Amino acid sequence: MASSITSMMGHQVLLPAAAAILSSWSSPRYFLNDESDGNFRSFFGGTSSAFTSASSTTSTSTLCEGATPPPPPLLLLPNKPSPLPRPPHGNIFAPPLPETILRRKMTAVGRFSLKSETEHNRSIPTFFLALSGEKNYNTQLDSSANTNPSSRHLASKLATGMHTSMHKSASCSSSSSSLRSNQNNIFTVSDFEDAWLSQDMPLRHPRFHSTVCPQQHYFEEKHHILPSSSSSSSAASSSEGKQHDKDVPSEDPILQIKAELHNHASETMHYSIYRHDLRNRLEHMLTSPMNVSEKLWEVQISNGRLGSSGAISRAKVDVILKKMNQSSSSSSDKSVVGDDLDDAQMESTNKSSSSSGVWWNTNTHRANRDEKNTIPMESVLLFRSHHALADGASIMAALSDLCDEAEEIRAEIQLKLNNWKQRGKGQTKSFFRRLLSRILRLLKICAWITFGTLHALLYQGYLQITTPRNPFDAVRRDAERKGLTLHGRSISWCDAAPLDEVKQIAKVISNAKGMEITVNDLFVSCVTSAVTRQLIEHEEFMSPMDAHKRRFAVPSINVVVPVHLRGGVLLPGESVGNNIGAFVTRCPGEMNHDAVGGGIDPCPTERLVKVHRSLLYSKRSPAPFVSHYIAKFCSTYLPDGVTQRIFQCANANAAVVVSNTRGYDKKMHIKGMTVESAAGFLPLPPGIPIGVVVQSYAGVVSLSVTAEKWAVPDADKFLRWVLDEYQRLHEATARVQG
């Protein structure tokens, strides 16, 4: 596109001269290490100089010489990052810009994830997004016009003064229109890169373009060193009407992050066998290592027939096809007259529309006629990222900035934040009452931290002492005797139920029992029931070599519940990070009788009540914060081997980890294509054989399971057990209402 624009504008480019310039250009590389807080400092405005000549150093920063010393002028690091660099003056043959590498301190939890992972338990969250529908080209044109003034000028020229040349190449436009219609319902790597850059993802979340240094203490970010002319032009294109700080000289160069998306995004073959191929790809991405010195995340994009991969459930596929048939039938009724037009009439229509300033009617008509015969397609975006980059909930929240509804989501978060800040301000209180309330609140916080932390540590020790072994340890030993593989993952996912239905079940049982049961409580209860049934099934297939058959099912199991310390959202202006903690609680396992009385099977509501009571206090305690800061301490001061051992013992021999993720309540779109479904998969911590993710998106609750193959041979059956328990709760609710 750049070359075509250059030729259109009438520029002459000499390739030999450009090659000579490219070969003679030198790119010095410097490393700026900030040892204090890892933040990139401004060189003006009262702070100490962080980047000076090669002979000067400060107590907070060290400059490592690369090829040559830095130039005498000071290098400016702006307070607000600038947009991605473009070739100067639109010339793609211009010499490359010099680069520098900046180092930022890693988060303690990020270092902890690098230290605690093992060869068979990689700390790599994985998830996929499944898209369908058609891309919105008007949105793409507007976004490109907003980010590039030359594109805006070019778009205005195309819309007003190029009708004659376009009509002279009618055949070329027709072929390009048909090509665009063929590409309109698939999502490609170029579409991903365009969406990534148009939504300013490198500026909002620069850590996505970082790597980990060999010492695993810093993030390294590549930046371009832009001259003053490029900086002024790029600043004008990024935000019109905005001005730089008055204290900053305009002639100084600035740094702009270097986004190398070709290292992260790739296109692969689509999945041919329903669910099986996608399952194998997920298993590979969960278990294969990632070189964090090269990249911290990657996405694989594939396109195929709608519903062929299993990423979108068959029920959703039926709904999509029904809507497509309805829209096509309504559009066909409106276009009967247009289909009867012959070529002469089409040409006359072209001429009349050209005189009125609209030249795309013919191509649009042909494209609409071709769209009737298009095959419904789906696009699957398979992501994985190392936990050193961020936790899974933060990654999912950050990717909402990639969607077309990003501004709406940020506005809703800001509104809720403002409402939370304004609570209680309307009440008129005297000065002494306000002072007294603040003192009481401070005392409550101190008591909550002190006694809550003490209770959390004592309860953790109690669980560790009273659970000397994992209930799946005997299953593992039996698998070793049988010669079964001890590595690999068993994976499955499904849509469980509408979110409103789940909330209604929790509400009815809460009213009947006099407590506040949540969606997370309900599905933790269902998961513990499925774990118990899995242990009972292992008893039935136990090795006949054992003289005495041992019971695997236990009356109680320990469950790990991760907690996002920010509620699963990113605050306005906040980038991705590792804001996660966890707690361990004891939940009921095998229940041999109905606690209500008289039944053969355990009562599902009684299990739910016990699970709710177990989770309630832990959720209200500072246990997630305690675990977060213990992880920070271990990653900072303890060796890797000790950290791994502590991490494995901290789960108190838990049998399962259950994570709850809340998504957007409406369907989101990326460049006009609808995100039909999303599913995340937990990286199994060392010592825990089963991981379940409960997530809600667009009013639907979905489940995913990641488990050791020796512990859960059939993940589909495991999810059926979870849904069976949910159905029993649904029936119990119907009896209560009846």
N, C-alpha and C positions, 0 to 999 in steps of 0.2 A: 504494500500500500504506500509505503514511504517513497519508493522509487517511482511509482506512477504519479504521485502528487508532485514529486520533483520535476519529472518530465512535463507535467501539465503546467507547472508554473514557469517553465522555460529555462530551467537551470541546465548548464552544461557541466558534466562531471568527467574528469580525466582519470581513468582507472590506474594507469602507471603512476601518476603523481600521488594518487591516494594510497597505493601500495607502498610507495616510498615513505610517505608520512607515517603509515601504520608501522613499518619496520623500524623507523628511527625514533618512534615515541617511546619514552621510558616511563614506567609507572612505579614510582617509589611507594613502599608500603611501610606504614608505621603502626605501632601498637600502643594504644593509650590504655594504661591499666589504672583504674581508680580503686585504690585499696581501702577507701573509707566506707562508702555506702554503695558503690557500684553504679552511681548515677553519673551521666555525662553532664559536665558542668559548662556553664557559659564562661567566656573569657573576659566578660565585662560585667558591669553592674554590681561591683562590690565583692565578688567571690575571688578566691585566689586563682592565679593563672594556672591552667591545667595543661597547656600545650604551648611551649615556648621554643627557644632554640635548642639545638642538640646538647649543648653543654649545661643547660640549666635543668634542675629537677626540683620537685617539691616533696613535702612529706606525704602527700596524698596520692601523687601520680608519678609514674615512672615511664620514661620514653625509651623504647627499645629501638635501636637504629636498624633500619632495613637495608635499602640500597644506598641512599644518599641522605644527608641531613635535610631537615625540612626547610622550606623557604623562609626568609626573614619575616614576611608579614604574618600576623597572627591568624590562625585558622578559626573560623567562627562556627560554633555549635549553636544553632538557634534554639530558643526555648520551645518552639513548636516545629515539628519535623516538616520538611518540605516534600512536595510530590516527587514521584519517581523521575529520574533524569531522562531527558530526551536528547537525541543528537543535536548539537548546536546548529542553529539556523536551519534545521530540518534536513541536514546533510548526513546521510547514513554512512558516508565514506570519511567522515571527520575522524581525527585521531581519537583513540579511546581516552576516557577520562582517567586521571590518576585515582588510585584507591587507597583507602586506609582501613585498618581493622580496629574496631573499638571493643574493649572487653567490659562486660558487666558481670557483677557477682551473681552466681547462681543462687536460687532459693535453697534454703536448708532442706526442705522436703524434696526438691529436685535432686540434690546430692544424695539424699537418703534413698531415693528410688534407684539410683545407679549403684549404690553400695549394697542394697538389700536384694536385688534381683539375682537369680541363679541361672544356670545354663538351661534348665528346663522350666523355669518360671520367670519369663520375661515380663518386665513392667511396661507393657505396650497396650494401652486401650485401643480397641478397634470398633468401628461402627460403619454402617452404610446408610446412604440416602438413596431412595428410589424416586426418579422423576418421570413424569409423563406430560403429554400435552404439547403445545407449540410455543416456540420462543416468540417473544415480543420484540420485533425489530424497531418499533418506534421508541421503546425504552432504551434499546441499545444505542440508537442514534442520539437520543437526548443525553444519555450518560456520557458518550464520547464527546459530544459537543460541549458539555459542561466542563470536562476536564482538559480539553485542548482547544484553544482559540482558533487555531488553523483549521481544525475539523469543523468548528462552528461556522467559520467563514466558508469553508468548502461546501458544507451542507446547504448554506443559504444560496450559494451559487448554483448548486445542482437543482435546488427547488425553484429558481427563478429564471436563469438565463442560459440553459443548455438544452433547450428543447430540440433545436435543429439537429445538433450532432447526435442526440439520442435517437431521433427518428431515422437518421441515416443508417444507424446500426441496429435496426429493429430485430434482425435475426439474432444478433449477439445478446440483446437484452432479453429476448424470449428464452434463449438457452440458459442465461444466467438466472432468469426467474424460475425456470423449471428446476435448475440445480438448487436454488435456495429453497424451493418447496420440498425437495427431497431431503435437505438438511434441516428443515424447519422443526422436525419433531424428534431430533436427537441432540444430545448434549456432548460437545467435543472438548478436547483439551484447550483449544483456542477460546471456546466459550467460557471455560473455567478461568483462564487467565484474564480474559476481558472483564468478567464479573469481579474477579479478585482485585484488579487494579482500579476499576471504576468505582468500587465501594471503598477505596482507600484502605484496604486491609494492611498493607505494609506500614502505614502510618498509625493506624489504630492498634495494631498488635505486631510490633516489630520483632517480638521474640520468635514469630513464625519463620523469620529469615535469619535465625541465629544457629550456630553450632556450638558444640562443647569443646573446650580446649583439651589438649592431651592430659593435663593434670586434673581435669574434671572439677575445676573450681570456678570457672568463668564461662559465660556465654560470649561468643565472638560474633560480631556483626560487621559485615563488609559495607563500606560506605564509599560513594563517589565524592571526590573533591571537586566541586564546581567552581568555575570562575565567576566573577561578579556579573558578567553579562548573562550567563546561563541562570545564575541564581535569581536575577531580577526578572527575567522572562518567565522562569518556572514559578516564581512567587506570584506573578501576575496571573498566570493561568490557574493556579491552585485555588486562590480565593480573591476574587475581585473586591476591591475596596479596602482590603486589609493592608496594614503598613507594618514595617519592621519596627523594632524598638529604636527609640531615638538615640540611645546610647551606642548603638551598633553602627559602625561605619558601613556604608553601602558598598564600598569597593572591596571588602573582605570576602573571600570565598566561604562557602558553607558546605556542610555535609548532607548527603542524601543517601538513604539506605538503598542498597543494591538487592533487588528482588530477582532471584534466579529461579523462576517457577518451572523451568524445564527440568530442574533437578528434582522436583517434587511431584509433578503431574505427568502421568503417562496414560496411554490408551491401550487397552488389552482386548483380547477376544471375549465375546460375550459367552455367558454360561449356557451350554446346550442341554444338559440334563437338569430337569427341574429340581431345585434346591440342592442337589448333590454337588454340582460344580461350585456353587457359591459357598457351600459348607466347607469344601476342601480348601478353597481360597481363604476363607476366614481362619481356618485352622493354621494354615501356613503363615498368615500374617500375625497371628497371636504367638506363635512359637519360634519364628525365625528371628535372629538377632538384627538389630539396627545399629549401623555405624553412626553414632551421635556426633562424631567429628566431621561428618559430611552433611548430614541432615537430621532433623528431629521429627519430621513427619513426611508422609507421602500419601498420594491419592491415585487410585487406579480407576479409570473411567471406561465403561463398556456400554454398548448399545445393541439392542436386539428387540425381538417381538415382545409386545406387551404381555407380561405374565410368564415369560419363558424361564426366568431365573428363579422365581420364588421369592424375590425381595418384596414384591407386592402380592398380597394374598389373593386367592381366587375370588373371594367375595368382593374385594375392592376392584378387581379387574372387571367383574360383571357389572358393577355400578358404573365404571368408567366407560365401558363399551355401550351401555345403555344410554348414557348421556351423549356419547358421540353419535349414536344412531339417531337420537332425537334431534340433535343439532343439524346433522346432515340432511335429514328429511325436511326440516323447516327451511334450510338454505336452498335445497333443490327446488322447492315450490316457488321460491322467490326468483330463481335463476332460469326458469323455463324459457322466458322470452329471450334472455341473453344467450342461451345455448342455440337458439334458432337463427341467430345472426350469421350471415356468411362472411367471407373474407372482405368483400367490398364494403359491407356495412361496418365491419370492424375497423377498416381503414378510414372510412369517413368519420367514425366515432373518434378515432385517434386524432384526426386533423382538427375536429371541433374542440376536443379536449385540449389539444396543444395550444390553440388560440386562446383558450381561457386560462392557460397557465398550469394545467394539470396534464402530465404526460404519462402517468403510470396506470391509467385506467385499463388499457389493453392487457398489460402484463399482469395486473391484479386479477383481471377476469380470467385469464388463462391459468393463473396460479390457483384461483379458487376452484376452477374446473378440474385441475389435476388433484387437488386435495381430496376430492371425493373418492379417488382410487388409492389413496395412500394407506399403507399398512400401519395400524396402531403400534407404536414403538415405546420402549422404556429405556431409560438411562440409569445405570447404577454407578454411584460414586462410592468407592470403597476406601475409607480412610483408616490410617493407623498413625499413632503418634507416641513418642516415648513419654513416660511420666515425668521425665526431667523437664520437658517443655511446659506441661500443665496437667492438672487432673482432668478426668474425662468430662465432668460436668462443666468445667470452665471452657473446655474445647468446644462442647456443644453450644454453650452460650455465646462463645466468640464467633462461631460459624453462623449464628443468626445475623451477624453484621454483613454476611455475604448475600443475604436474601433481599428481595425487593421491598419487604416490609421492615427493613432495619430501622428506618427513622421512626416508624410507628411504634416499634417495640421499645426503642430507647425513650420515646416520649412517655409511654406507659410506665416504664420503670422510674423515670424522673417524677412523674405525677404521684406515684405511690410513695416515693421518697419524700416529696414535699408534704404530702398529707401526714406522713409519719412525723415529720419535724414540727408540723403545726398543731399536733394533738396537744390539748391542754393549754394552748396559748390564749384561747378565747376566754378562759376563766379568769376572773378578777380576784387576785389574792393580794394580801398585804405583803410587805417586804419580809417580815419575820416568818410568815407562813411559808413563803417561797423558800426562804433560807432553811427552815426546819425540814421541809419536804426534801430538799436536796441533801441535807445531812442524813436523813433517814434512808434515802435511796443509796447513798454512798455506803452506809453501814450494811444495808442489805446485800450490796454487791460484794463487799469484803467478806461477809459471812458466807455468801454463796460460793465464793472462790475458795475460802479456807476450808470450810467443812465439806463442801462438795468435792474438792480435790482429795482430801483425806479419805472420804468415803469411796471415791472412784478407785484409788490405789488399793484400799483394803478389799474392795469387792473383786478387783482384778486378781489379787493374790488368792482370795477365797476360791475363785473359779479355777485358777491354775492348780491349786492343791487338791481340790475335790474332783478334778478331771485329769487324772494322770495320763490318760491315753485318748487318742482320737477314736471314735467308734468305727472309722473306716480303716484303722490300722490292721485289724484282722482280715478285712477284705483284701488289702494290699498283699499281705503275706500269703493268702490263699491264691491270689493271682500270680505271685511269684512261683509258687509250687506248680501251678498249671502251665507255666511258661508263657503267660500272656504278656503282651507289651505293656510297659509301665509308663510310656510316654505318649504324647498325642492328646488331642482334645476331642471331646464329644460335644457337639454344638447343635442347637436348635433355637427357633424363634417362632412366635405366633402372635396374632391379635387375640387378646383374652376376652374383652367385653367393653361396651360403651362406658365411658367415665361416669356419666350421670347414673347409670344403673349401679355401678360399684358404690358411688356415694350414697345412693338410696339404701342399699343393703347395710352399709355402715351406720347410716342414720337410724334405721329401724332397730337394729340390734343395740345401738347406743341408748335409744329411748327405753328399750325393754330392760336393759341391764343397768341403766343409770350411770353411764360413763360416756366418754367422748372417744369413740373408736375411729381411727383414720384409715385411709386407703392403704397406707403402708402396713399398718397392723393387720389388716385383712389378708394381704398377700404374703406377709411373713408367716401367718398361720397356715396358709395353703402350702407354702414351701416346706415348712417343717413336717406337715403331713406327708408330702411327697418324699422327703428324705427318709422318713420312717418306713414307708412302703418300699423304698429302694433297699434299705437294710434287710427288711423281711424277705425280699426276693433273693438277696444274696444268701440268706440262710437256706433257702430251698435248693440252690445250686451249689451248695458248699461241697468241697472236695470229699469224696468218700474215703480218702486215706486217713481222715481224722478219726481217732478212736471215740472221741466224745464230741458230738456236735455242739458248737458254741453259739449262743444267741448273739446276733449282731445288734438287734434292736435294743435301745436303751430307753429308760423312762424320761430322760431329758437330754437335750443337745444344746451346745453353745452356738450362738449365731453372732457373726460380726456384721455390724451395720455402719457403713461409711456415712459421714455427714459433711456436707459442704458448708463451710463456716459463713458463707455469704448468702445462703439460701438458694444456691444453684443459679444465681444471676451475676452478671458483671455490672457494677455501678457505672453511671455515665463517666466517660473519660478513663475508665479502668481497663487495663490490658489483662491478658491471660496470666494465670499464676497457679500455684499449688496451695489453694485455700481449702484444705480438706483435713478432716480428722475422722476418728472412728471410735466405737465402743463395742464391748462384748457383753452379751446378756444370755441368760439361760432360759430356754423355752421348752415346753413339753414335747416329749418324743412319742413313745408308744403309749397309747391309752387303751387298756384292755376292756374297759367297761364304760357305759354311759354314766357320766357323773350325775346326770339328772335322775337316773334310775330306770331300771327295767330293760334297757336296750342291749343289743349285742355289740354294735359298732359304737365307737366313741362319738360323742356329740360334737359336731363341728363348732357350735356356738360356745361350748365350754372351752374348747381349745383356743378359740379366738379371744375369749375373756382372759385366759391365763397369759396368752402372748401379749395382750394389751398391757396387763399389769407389769409384765417383765420389762417391756420397752418404755413404759411411761416415765419411770424415775430416771433411767439412763439418758433419755432424751432431754430431760429437764436439768440434768447435772452438767457440770463442766467437763465431763469425761472426754468429749471430742477435742476440746481445747488442750486438755492434759496430754492426750496422745499426740497432738500436733506438735507441741513444744518438746515432748520427749524425743520425737523423731528429729527435730531440729538439733537437739543436744547431741544425739547419737551420731548424726551425720557430720557434726562439726568437730567433735572431740574424740570419738572412738574409732578404732580400726575397722576395716571392712568385715573381717571375720566375726568380730564381736557384734557389729551391727546386724549382720545376717542372723546370728543366733538369737539376739534380742527380738528381732522382728518375727522370727518363727515362734518364739515362746510367747510373744505378746498376744497371740490369738487364742490362748487358753484352750488349745486342741479343739477349736471350733470345727464343725462339720460343714458349714455353709456360710457364705457371705451374701447378703441381700442388699442391693443398692436401689434407691428410688430416685428417679429423675423426672422432673416435671418439665414438659415442653410447652410450646405455644398452643393456645386453645383453638386457633384457626390454622388452616393449611397455609403454608408459606410457599413462596415462589422464588426461583432463581432464574433471572432473565426471562421471566414470563412462564417458565415451565413449572408445573405444580410438584411440590415435594409430597408424594403420596404416602410414603412410609419412611420411618427411621428406626434403626435398631442398633443398640450398643452392646458390646460384649466385654465382660470384665477380664482383665489379666489375673489369673489365679495367684494369690499370695502363696509363698512357700508353706506347706503343711495343711492347706485348706483345699479339699478336692472338688468342691462345687461352688460356683458363683452364679447368681441370678440377678438380672436387672429388671426392675419394674419401672416402666416409663409410660408417660402419657403424652399424646400428641394429637391435636385436632379432634379432641373429644373421644379418643380411643385409647384404652390401656393395652399395652403390648408387653410381652414377656420374652426374655432371652436367657438361655442357660449355656454356660461354659463349664465343662467338668472334665476331670480325668477319665480316660476311657475305661480304666480298670474299675473306677468307682461307679460310673454311670455308662454302661455299655450302649444304651439306647436313650439319647436325649429327647427324642420325640415322645417316647413312653413316659419319661419323667414329666414333661410338660402336660401330658394328658392327665397324670395324677394330680398335678396342681389344679388343672381345670375341673377335675372331678370334685375336689374339695370345695372349689368355688361354687360349683353347681349345687352341692349339698347346703352350702350357706344360703344360696338363692332360694332353695326349697324351704329351708328353715325360716327364712324371712317371710315367705308366702304364708306359712302356717301361722306365724305371729300376727301378720296383718289380717288373716282370715279369722 
